[in-house]
């Protein structure tokens, strides 16, 4: 299955690509329409920059899906803030669903938009043997909205609104593009902070380790697929 990973930030993409190389994969620079990216042919993976914020990420996801119609799974991968005490810095969250928390209807009352992650990939990730990994993998909802959560009160409010265990920006944009294109979608996030007043500094301090752990999970998942095909 051809998979594409879009990272919201250029720095996230650079760190992810660097980590994939450190884990033994070889990259090839590719041009994907108007996007510069990398292909990792050993695992049939494309990596590109998706853009900051739901709208920009959705635009670039749509562009990529138009330019590379062979993509069967699009992953939004980047940093997140923890909304649950069970998450530690460096842990990885697999989104069972992405919940758009800043879709604020006032004329009518409706539930927040929710976008389920690709169930087959989620189940395959659940079956992974993660004993060799030096971080934990959590499964749950990710709250998605164009908002830096840097106050404890807001961090405590979002779980009650969304049932989310982590918060990030762009996932809903990618999920909407995938729904429009009838393409499978999944959001993966590495925890860099705890969504409080130290979030900005913690993000900078912990981004590299979070992206490295995301790369480890991707490689472990690809290795499991290879074993199952043998």
N, C-alpha and C positions, 0 to 999 in steps of 0.2 A: 504494500500500500504506500503510494507516494505521500509523504508528509511534508508540510511546510511549517516552520516555526517563525513567527513574527515577534520581535521584541519591541516594546514601546520606545525605548531609548537606544540611541547609537551605542552608548557605553555598555548597555546590557548585551547588545548584539556582539560587540567586540569581545567582551568577557566570556560569553557563551562559546563563540567560535574558538577562542584561545583555549578554553577548557576542553572542548571536543578534540582539538589537536593534541593536547597533553594526554588525553585518554587513548590516543593511538589512531585517530581517524585522520584521513587526508582530505583537504579541502581543494575545491576548484572554484575560482572566481567566475561568476556568471552574471549576465545582464537579464533581468526579469522585467521586461517592458521598461518602465522608467525607474525601476529599483535596481540597485546594486546588491548582489547577494552572494552566497556561497553554497555550493553543492557538496554534500558528503555522500559520494556514490556507494560507499560500502553499506550504508543503511538507508539509501534512497530518501535522503533528507535535504531539503532546502532551508536556508536560514537567511532572513532579510530583516530590514528595519521597518516597523509598522507605524511609527509616529506616536506622538504624545497626545493623550486625550482620546475620548471615545470617537469623536467625529473624524479626526485625522487617521486614527487607526482603522476605522471602518472604511474610509476612502482607499487607503493603501491595501487593505485586505481585499476589497472588491477589485482593485486594479490587478493584484497578483492573481486572483482566481480567474479573471478574464484572460490574462496572459498565459497562464499555465493551467489549462482546464483538466490536466491529468491529476491535479492535487485532490486527494480523497479525504485528507484530514488536515485541518488548519489548527495550529496551537498558538495561543497567546501565552508567551512565557516572559516573566520578568519578576520584579520585586513586589513585596506586599507587606502590609502591616498586620500584626497579629491582633485578633479580637478575642482570642481565647487564651486562658492561662496555660492550657495544655501545649501551646505552640512555643517553641524556642527559636531564637535567632539561628538561621541556617537550616531549619526544617523546611520541607517542601509540602505545599498544599496542592492536592489534585481536586479540582472543582467538580463536585457532583452536579452543581448548577451554578450559573453566574446570574446574580440578581442585580438589576439596575436600580440602585437606591435613590438616585436623584431624578427620577422620572416623576415629577411632582404635578399630578393632575389636581385641579381645583374645581372645575365645573362638575365633575362626576367623581364617584368613589369606585376605584378598581384596585385589584391587587397589583403590586409592583411587577414589572416584566421579569420573567424568569426564563433562563435559557439552559436546558439540561446539557451536560457534557456528553460526549460520545460514549455510550454505555459499554460497548465492546472493549474500547481502549481502557476505560476505567476498571472493568473487571480484570483485564489482563494485568494492569498495574497492581490491583489488589492481590493477585496471585504471585507477584514477584517475591522472591526470597531476598529480603533486605537486611539480613543479618550482617552482611559484609559492608553495609553502608554506615558511615559515621554520622548519620542524621536520621530523624524520624520522618515518615511520610504520613500525612493526614488526609482524610477524605471528608469533604464537606462543602458547603456553599461559600462562594466568594462574593462579597458585596462590591459592586462596580459603580463608580461614579467619579465625575471630574471634580474631586475635592481632596485636598491634603488633610488627612485626619491627624491633628496634632494636639488635640485636647482630650484628656481622659474621659470627660463627660460625653463627648461625641463618640469616642471609641466604645463606651458602654451602651450607648443608644442604638448603634447600628445592629448589633446581634438581635436585639428585640424586634427590629424592623424587618430584618432579612434572614435571620437564622444563620448568618454568615460567621465563619470562624476566622476570616481574614478579609482585608479590604485593599483594593487596588483601583486603578482608573479604567483601563481600556477594554477589559474583557467584553463588555456588552456591545461595543462597537464591532468587534470581530465576530461575535455571535450573531449579530444582526446581518452582517454581510454573508455569513455562512448560511443562515436561514434563507435568505433571498436566493442564494445560489444552490440550495439543497446540497450543501457540503457539510461533512461532519466537523464538529468544533469541540475543542477542549481548552480549558485554561489551566496552566500550571504556574505556580508562584513560589518563589523562595522568600522566606521571611527575613526581612532586614531590620525590623523595628517593632515596637509594641504600640504604635498609633497613639503616641502621647507627645509631650512637649520636647522630648529629645529625638523625635523621629527623623528630623532632617540630618542631624549629625550621625545618628545610628545608620541611616541609609547609606551615607558615604562610607562609613567604616565597615559595613557588612555586605555591601553589594557584591564584591568579588566572590566571597564564600557562598553566598546565596546562588549566584549564577553557576558556580562550579558544581554545587550540589544538584542543580537542575540538569546540568550536562551529565553527571553521573547517573541520574535516574533515566535519562533518555537512552544512554548507552546500555544500561542494565535491561531496559525494556526491549531494545533492539536485539540484544544477545538472547533474551528469552524467546523472541520470535524465531531467531535462527535455530535454536535448539528444538523448538517444536516442529520446525519444517524438516529436520533431519530424520 
